[in-house]
């Protein structure tokens, strides 16, 4: 399934199919690498917090470290650790994590063409799909740009997350109350900034995001944490209603005529 944000330029598809398929930083548009690096930094801060919270809650160091390597699920890891430190069993923790992270199934449909054609690339790429990598990919237009955005942001995030989790776990409870840093608001703000270009350019994306936001806000007081996010995916149905009106860049002629 191709993303609605994929470019219609046939040149990009030809280059993708005939080229070596190597990902290069030069394929990223100007400024994107800087944005990716900022998300790496934010991800590292949250990773330190996660490692510290897990160990301060009584878990051994190897639990958050191994979970980050094998699960790599961000918010789902926080939920699972919260259940474990509160006395819950591993089955309940795993079920909660799977529920929260099931949203990445929708991301995988939109990003499948950007992971590569081989099964090896798709298996590795599937492990790297996150909210952040999806946002970076969907903000790009060309095939090479999308592929570079996925692999550069995905690998960097994976490394930053795991190293920071290890650092936080080793630091243990020395950091104190991690809630005072306001990290719960940092990632939503970053993601909103990343998806704004796509919202400005595509009316279908605006309809879907608006419908999803309304659904999440309405059901949030009624359902457990994580479920409103999943129900927000129903907003995608709004993208199929009505015509799409992508904005076209202004040309010199249109600017002079105005």
Secondary structure per residue as TSV (DSSP state, phi and psi in degrees):
chain	resnum	aa	ss	phi	psi
A	1	X	-	360.0	128.1
A	2	X	-	-91.2	144.7
A	3	X	-	-69.2	146.7
A	4	X	T	-65.8	-13.2
A	5	X	T	-91.0	0.0
A	6	X	S	-69.9	138.8
A	7	X	-	-66.9	150.8
A	8	X	-	-93.4	4.8
A	9	X	-	-71.8	115.3
A	10	X	H	-68.6	-19.8
A	11	X	H	-63.8	-40.3
A	12	X	H	-62.9	-40.1
A	13	X	H	-68.9	-36.0
A	14	X	H	-66.2	-44.4
A	15	X	H	-62.7	-37.7
A	16	X	H	-66.0	-39.8
A	17	X	H	-76.9	-32.1
A	18	X	H	-95.4	-16.1
A	19	X	S	-79.2	-178.9
A	20	X	-	-75.1	-17.7
A	21	X	-	82.9	4.8
A	22	X	-	-72.5	141.6
A	23	X	-	-92.7	130.5
A	24	X	-	-127.7	146.5
A	25	X	G	-61.3	-31.2
A	26	X	G	-63.1	-18.6
A	27	X	G	-74.3	-16.4
A	28	X	S	-78.3	138.4
A	29	X	-	-63.1	158.9
A	30	X	T	-57.8	135.4
A	31	X	T	90.9	-18.8
A	32	X	H	-70.3	-39.3
A	33	X	H	-63.0	-37.5
A	34	X	H	-62.3	-43.5
A	35	X	H	-64.0	-40.2
A	36	X	H	-62.3	-42.7
A	37	X	H	-63.3	-36.3
A	38	X	H	-65.3	-37.9
A	39	X	H	-70.0	-36.1
A	40	X	H	-56.1	-44.9
A	41	X	H	-63.6	-45.9
A	42	X	H	-62.4	-40.1
A	43	X	H	-63.8	-38.3
A	44	X	H	-65.9	-39.6
A	45	X	H	-62.7	-44.1
A	46	X	H	-66.6	-35.7
A	47	X	H	-63.6	-41.3
A	48	X	H	-60.6	-42.6
A	49	X	H	-61.4	-43.6
A	50	X	H	-62.9	-47.3
A	51	X	H	-60.2	-41.6
A	52	X	H	-67.6	-41.8
A	53	X	H	-62.9	-42.8
A	54	X	H	-62.3	-45.7
A	55	X	H	-72.9	-38.8
A	56	X	H	-64.4	-25.6
A	57	X	T	-81.2	-2.1
A	58	X	T	108.2	1.0
A	59	X	-	-84.1	147.0
A	60	X	-	-68.9	159.0
A	61	X	H	-57.7	-37.3
A	62	X	H	-68.6	-20.2
A	63	X	H	-67.8	-56.1
A	64	X	H	-65.2	-31.8
A	65	X	H	-67.6	-48.2
A	66	X	H	-67.4	-38.1
A	67	X	H	-61.6	-39.8
A	68	X	H	-68.0	-35.0
A	69	X	H	-72.4	-42.9
A	70	X	H	-93.4	-33.8
A	71	X	T	-96.0	-52.7
A	72	X	-	50.9	67.9
A	73	X	-	-132.5	7.3
A	74	X	T	59.1	-108.9
A	75	X	H	-60.8	-34.1
A	76	X	H	-64.9	-33.7
A	77	X	H	-68.3	-40.3
A	78	X	H	-59.7	-43.6
A	79	X	H	-65.4	-43.4
A	80	X	H	-63.4	-43.4
A	81	X	H	-65.7	-37.5
A	82	X	H	-60.4	-40.4
A	83	X	H	-68.4	-42.8
A	84	X	H	-64.6	-44.3
A	85	X	H	-71.9	-20.4
A	86	X	T	-86.3	0.1
A	87	X	T	102.0	2.5
A	88	X	-	-73.9	164.1
A	89	X	-	-86.7	165.8
A	90	X	H	-64.7	-29.0
A	91	X	H	-66.7	-45.3
A	92	X	H	-64.0	-39.3
A	93	X	H	-64.8	-43.4
A	94	X	H	-66.7	-40.3
A	95	X	H	-63.8	-41.8
A	96	X	H	-64.2	-43.1
A	97	X	H	-62.8	-40.8
A	98	X	H	-64.7	-39.9
A	99	X	H	-63.3	-47.2
A	100	X	H	-66.4	-36.1
A	101	X	H	-90.1	-0.4
A	102	X	T	-66.5	-14.9
A	103	X	T	-63.5	-23.4
A	104	X	H	-68.9	-13.5
A	105	X	H	-63.0	-38.5
A	106	X	H	-68.1	-38.5
A	107	X	H	-61.7	-39.2
A	108	X	H	-62.9	-33.0
A	109	X	H	-67.4	-38.7
A	110	X	H	-75.9	-27.6
A	111	X	H	-105.2	1.0
A	112	X	H	-54.8	-42.4
A	113	X	H	-70.7	-16.2
A	114	X	H	-93.2	-7.6
A	115	X	H	-80.3	-28.6
A	116	X	-	125.7	170.0
A	117	X	S	-93.2	-23.4
A	118	X	S	-80.8	154.4
A	119	X	H	-65.6	-33.7
A	120	X	H	-61.8	-47.2
A	121	X	H	-62.9	-38.6
A	122	X	H	-72.9	-35.5
A	123	X	H	-67.4	-44.7
A	124	X	H	-67.6	-44.4
A	125	X	H	-61.1	-36.7
A	126	X	H	-60.4	-32.0
A	127	X	H	-73.3	-20.1
A	128	X	H	-98.8	-1.6
A	129	X	-	-72.0	122.4
A	130	X	-	-138.3	175.5
A	131	X	H	-57.7	-40.7
A	132	X	H	-69.7	-45.8
A	133	X	H	-64.0	-38.6
A	134	X	H	-62.9	-41.4
A	135	X	H	-64.2	-42.6
A	136	X	H	-64.2	-42.6
A	137	X	H	-65.8	-46.9
A	138	X	H	-67.5	-17.0
A	139	X	T	-82.5	-10.5
A	140	X	-	-96.9	158.1
A	141	X	-	-108.0	-44.6
A	142	X	S	-83.8	157.7
A	143	X	H	-61.8	-45.5
A	144	X	H	-66.0	-39.0
A	145	X	H	-64.9	-41.1
A	146	X	H	-65.5	-43.8
A	147	X	H	-65.0	-42.9
A	148	X	H	-64.3	-41.5
A	149	X	H	-62.0	-39.2
A	150	X	H	-67.0	-53.7
A	151	X	H	-70.9	-38.6
A	152	X	H	-69.9	-45.8
A	153	X	H	-69.8	-39.4
A	154	X	H	-66.2	-48.0
A	155	X	H	-66.6	-42.9
A	156	X	H	-62.3	-41.1
A	157	X	H	-65.3	-40.6
A	158	X	H	-62.3	-45.2
A	159	X	H	-65.7	-46.7
A	160	X	H	-62.2	-42.0
A	161	X	H	-63.9	-48.3
A	162	X	H	-69.9	-39.2
A	163	X	H	-65.7	-40.5
A	164	X	H	-71.2	-35.2
A	165	X	H	-63.4	-42.4
A	166	X	H	-61.1	-43.5
A	167	X	H	-64.1	-42.0
A	168	X	H	-66.6	-39.3
A	169	X	H	-65.4	-39.0
A	170	X	H	-69.2	-33.4
A	171	X	H	-70.3	-28.0
A	172	X	G	63.9	-133.4
A	173	X	G	-89.4	9.9
A	174	X	G	-66.6	-22.8
A	175	X	G	-77.5	-15.9
A	176	X	-	78.0	-148.2
A	177	X	-	-76.7	108.6
A	178	X	G	-76.0	-13.6
A	179	X	G	-66.4	-23.9
A	180	X	G	-70.2	-13.3
A	181	X	G	-80.5	-10.9
A	182	X	-	69.4	31.3
A	183	X	H	-69.4	-18.9
A	184	X	H	-67.0	-23.0
A	185	X	H	-97.4	-12.4
A	186	X	H	-68.9	-49.4
A	187	X	H	-68.8	-42.9
A	188	X	H	-57.4	-37.6
A	189	X	H	-66.2	-41.1
A	190	X	H	-64.4	-45.1
A	191	X	H	-63.9	-39.6
A	192	X	H	-61.7	-41.9
A	193	X	H	-63.8	-33.4
A	194	X	H	-73.3	-34.9
A	195	X	H	-90.6	-8.7
A	196	X	H	-56.7	-41.9
A	197	X	H	-58.2	-40.8
A	198	X	H	-67.4	-36.4
A	199	X	H	-67.7	-36.6
A	200	X	H	-69.0	-32.2
A	201	X	H	-90.1	-16.5
A	202	X	-	-137.6	118.2
A	203	X	H	-67.6	-32.3
A	204	X	H	-64.2	-39.6
A	205	X	H	-65.6	-37.2
A	206	X	H	-66.4	-41.3
A	207	X	H	-64.0	-44.4
A	208	X	H	-64.2	-44.2
A	209	X	H	-68.1	-38.9
A	210	X	H	-65.9	-44.2
A	211	X	H	-63.9	-42.6
A	212	X	H	-63.3	-39.5
A	213	X	H	-64.2	-42.5
A	214	X	H	-62.4	-45.0
A	215	X	H	-60.2	-46.7
A	216	X	H	-63.0	-42.4
A	217	X	H	-67.4	-39.1
A	218	X	H	-67.7	-41.9
A	219	X	H	-90.3	-10.1
A	220	X	H	-56.1	-42.3
A	221	X	T	-71.9	-12.0
A	222	X	T	-104.2	-21.6
A	223	X	S	-121.6	159.7
A	224	X	-	-62.5	157.1
A	225	X	T	-57.6	137.3
A	226	X	T	99.1	-35.1
A	227	X	H	-68.3	-42.1
A	228	X	H	-56.7	-35.1
A	229	X	H	-64.2	-40.3
A	230	X	H	-67.3	-42.6
A	231	X	H	-66.4	-24.8
A	232	X	G	-63.0	-19.8
A	233	X	G	-64.0	-19.1
A	234	X	G	-63.2	-18.6
A	235	X	G	-62.0	-19.3
A	236	X	H	-61.8	-25.5
A	237	X	H	-63.7	-29.0
A	238	X	H	-69.3	-24.6
A	239	X	H	-69.1	-20.5
A	240	X	T	-90.5	-4.3
A	241	X	S	-102.8	124.8
A	242	X	S	87.6	163.5
A	243	X	-	-75.3	155.3
A	244	X	-	-92.5	139.8
A	245	X	-	-128.9	75.3
A	246	X	-	-65.8	139.3
A	247	X	-	-79.6	135.3
A	248	X	-	-96.6	141.8
A	249	X	-	-66.3	144.2
A	250	X	-	-72.6	137.9
A	251	X	-	-98.8	172.9
A	252	X	H	-62.9	-37.6
A	253	X	H	-66.7	-44.6
A	254	X	H	-67.4	-33.5
A	255	X	H	-67.5	-39.9
A	256	X	H	-71.2	-32.4
A	257	X	H	-68.7	-32.7
A	258	X	-	-71.6	360.0
